[in-house]
């Protein structure tokens, strides 16, 4: 066993100070084989320490790497993960709440890439939940871009679940890799396609979905006049647990970049406002002329850090989540990141390039 002193000390309150620190550090611990001690977990949050969402994610990662996990309790602010060998096969995680299945996947996916065979992850919780990507984002935006690194996974949405009940379920099948390849995305190109989905589930009337869609289309039209915008309104039937409504709008560019804006219905919020919020988020992420939106930005950091070679990604303003992921990745791997302001003629005041000399993590089990 490793000695107590050889664990990497991670400050869970640093920078963004949220659950993302747990997800990135646990995944990298699992892949690199370094033990980690995380202290001050979510120290600045209104409910500090581990929530069910974070606990189930850590337990999933620990199970995937035959690890031992200390301090794994709701409300705990100090945890230790000592990883073992990464195990392929079937793994299940259940937040037992509307905790996001997409955030569970953020922690588990990198680990599954470094196992000896394919893994099936059954993830239960919220599929379209606040403060997290919607599952549609994971499938339509995150998936095609991480595939450029050599990541291959399939996502079967078995049941959708919403706040506060949860009850959603996805099954993700992940194939292992020998190593990840670096990705260069520095040319945005033109926006060629805008589409999406507006949904209602449970007892909510179908008209809400139509109104969200119409408000979103109106908002985008003011700025982008030349494209047909296709946002069908959907009533989720058998495949949904509980009540919910929301919208996601996706834009694709001529060079294969994908962006999104999304929003979920909340009690007492007029539905037009939900559609407008999603549309404005999408427009904001198209204006900076970067190649990824503000949400994909931080989700790609771990893959850039693990890849063999130099990745370069053009982005909008660098988010605190991204800076935090970089900080953790540099603590746990040999990756080196640099952020430079983009100065070409297509740049705005908020256009940057994130470059990473990856650590070249090799899958020892393949």
N, C-alpha and C positions, 0 to 999 in steps of 0.2 A: 504493500500500500504506500501511497505517497505520504510524506510527512505533513503534519499540520501546516508547517510554514511554507510549503511549496504552492499552496493555493493562490490564485490571482485574486487580489482584493478589489471588488467593484463597489463603488459608491452609488447606491440606488437613487440618491437625491440629486445627482449632478445634472446640470443642463435641463433637459425636458423633464427628467425625474419621474417618468411614469412606467407603465407596464412594458413599454418597448425595450427598456434597458434589460428587463428580465428575459424577454423573448430572444434578443440578439445575443446576450451573454450566455444563456443556457444552450442555445443552438451551437455557438462557437466552442463552448466547453465540451459539448458532446463530440464535435468533429475533431477538435485538436487534442482531446484527451486531457486537457488541463482542468484540475479542480478549480471551482470558484467559490468565494465567499461574497455574498451580496449583502451589504448592510444598508440601513436607512431606506428600506424599500418603500417607494411611493410616499416619502416623508412629507412632502408638501401638499398632498391631496386631501380633499375634505374627509375621505375615509382612508387613512393611511394603511400601509401594509397590504398583504395579499387579499384580493377579492376572489370569489369562486372562479371567475374567468382566468386569473393568473395562476391560481393554484392548479386548476386542471391542466393548463398548458405546461407548467413545470413538471407535473406528475407524468404527463405524456412524454415529454422529452427524456425524463429520467428512465421511464420504462423502455423507451426506444434504445437507450444506450446502456441498459442493464446497470443503471447508476444507483447511488444511494443519495437520498435527499434528506437533509436535516432542516428543521424549522418550517416544515411544510404544513402550515395551519392558517386558517382564515385570520387575517389581522396581523400575522407575523411580519416583522420588519427585518429579520436577519435569517438568511438561508444559506445553506452550503450544498453544492452539487458536486459529487465525485463520480465522474463518468466511467463506464466500463466499455465493453465491446458493443458496437451498434448492431441491433437486431432487426433483421427484415421481418416480413410476415404481417400479421394482423395486429393493429393497435386501436384502442377505442378511447375517446376522451369525451366526457359529458360535463358541461358547465352547470347543468341542472338549473340553469337560469336562462336569460336571454343573452348571456355572454357570447361573444362573437365566434362563430366557427372559423371565420376568416383570420382572426388573430391567433387561434389555435394552429391554423395551418402555417402562419408566418413563422412560428417557433419550430414546428415539426418538419416542414418541407426540407430545409437545408440538411437536417440530420438524416432523413431517409435517402438523400442522394449519396451518402457515404456508407451505405450498408452493402451487404453481399448479394442481395437479390431484391426483387420488387417488394414494396410495402403497400398494405391496404390500411388506410387511416379512416376510421369511422368517427366523425366529429359531430357532436350534438350540442345544440344551443340555438342562438339567434343567427339566421342567415342574412337578415336585412335589419341590422341593429344600429343604434346611434353610436357615435364615437368610434366607428370602425368601418372598413370597406364593406359595401354590400357584396354578397356572393357573386352578383352579376359583374361587379368590378373585377373581382378575382379572376373570373373566367374570361371576360372580354378584353380587359386591359392588362392586368398583371401577367396572365398566362402567355399571350403571344410574345411579350417582351422578354420574359425570363427564358423562353425557349431559345432565344438568341445566345444565351450562355451555355446551352446544351441541356437545360433542365426539361424533362418530359414528365408531365403528370396529366391524369384525367380526373375530372370532377363530375360526379353524378349527384345531382341535387334530388334527394329522395323526398324531402319534406321541407317547406319553408317555415321559418319560425320568427316571430316578431316580439318586440318588447311589450309587456313585461314577462310574458309566459315562456318564451323560447319554444322548445319542442321541435325545432328544425333539425334536419340531419343531412349531412353530405358524406359520400364515400369518395375518398381521393386515393387513386392508385399512382404510386411514384416509382419510376425506374431509376436504378442507381447510375452514377457516372464514374468514369475513371478519374477525370478532372474536368473542371469547368473552363470554357474558353472565354477570353475577354470580349467585351462588346464595345464598339465605337458607334455612337449615335450623335452626330454633330450637324446633320443637315435636316432641318424640319420639313422643307418642301411646302407644298400648298395643301390646305385642307380640302379633301376630295369627297368626304362622306360624313353625314351627321345622322345618327339614328339612336333609338333607345327604347325604353319601355316605361310606361306609367301603370302602376298596379293598385288595385284594392284587394283586400282579403277579408274573409269573415263576413261580418254583418254590414260592412261599410258599402254604401251605394256606388254602383258602377259610374255614375255621373262624376264622382270625385276624380276618377282616373282620367276621364275625358277633359275635365277642367284643368287638371295639372298639366296634361299634355298640351292643350291649347295655349295656356299661359306661357309655357316654356318655348313653344314654337314662335309665338309673338315676340318674345324677348330676343331670341336668337336672330330672327328676321331683321330686327332693327340694325344689326351689325353685319350680318352675313346674308346677302340678298340672293346670291346666285345658285345656292344649293337647295335641292329638295330635302326637307327635313322630315324624317319618318319616325314618329314616336307613337306606336300603337298603344291604346288603352286596354288593359287586361284585367279580367276578374280572375284571381287565383281561385281554383276550385278545390279538387280533392287534395292537391299537393301542398296545402297550407294549414298551419296550426295557429289558431288565434286570429286576432284582428290587426290589420295594419294597412298603411298606404304609403306610397313613395314613388320616386322616379329616378331613373338614371339615364343620362344622355351621353353618347359616345361620339367622338370625332376621330376620323382617321386621316392621315396625311399621305401624300404621294410617295413618301420615302418609308412608309411603314410605321410611323409613330402613331400612338393611340393615346387619347386624352379622355377624361370624363368629368362630368359634374353630376352631383346627385343630392337628394334630400329625402327625408322621411317625414311623414305626417306626424304632427304632435297635437295633443288635445288643445282645442281652442285656437289653432292656427288655420286661418283661411287657406283653402287649397291652392288658390292662384299663387299665393306667396311661396308655397312649396315648389311649384313649377318654376317660378321666377328665380328662386334661390339656386336651384340646380343649373338653370341656364346661365346665370351670372357667374357661377363657379366655373362652368365649362369655358365661357368667353374669356374669363380672367386667365385661364390656363393655356389659351391659344394665343393671347396677346403678346406674351413674353418671348415668343418665337423659340422657346426651348423644345426639346424632343420628348420630354416626359412631363406629366403634370405634378403638382405639389405633393400628391399622395404616393405616386409610384417612386418618386425621388428617393425617399428614405428606405423604401422596401427593396431597392436594388443594391444598397450599400453592402449588405452581407455577401451578395453574389460577386460583386466587384472585388471584395476583399479576398474571396476564396479562389477566384479565377487565376489561371496561369498566364501572365502577360499584362499588358497595359490596357485598361478600359478608359474610355473618355465619353462622358455624357453631357450634352448641352441641356441646361435647365433654366427655369426661372429663378427667382430669389431662393436662396438656400434656406430651408426651414430648420427650425430648432431640432425637430425630430431627426433630420438628416445629419446635422452636426453631432447629435448625441450618438447616432448609429456609428458614425465615423470614429468618434472618441472610443467607443467600446471595441470596435473592430481593430483599431490600432493597438489597444491594450492586449487583445487576445490573439492576434495574428501578426505576421511580419508585414502586412500590407501597409503601404504609404499613400496617403491621399493628399492631393493639392487642389485648391479651388481658385480659379482665376476668373476675372471678369471678362466676358466675351466682348471684343471690340470691333467685330466686323460690321458691315453696313446694315445687316438685318437685325442687329442687336438693339435691345432697348436698355434702359437704365438697370433693368432687372434680369439681364441675361448672363449666365455664368457657365463655366465648364468645370465639371468635377472629374478629375483624373485620378486613377488609382493604379499603382504598381501592385498587382495582386500577389497574394502569398503562395499561390500555386499548390493549394492543398490537394494531395493525392489520396485516392480511395485505396486504403491498404487491404480492404476486404475483398476487392474484385480481382 
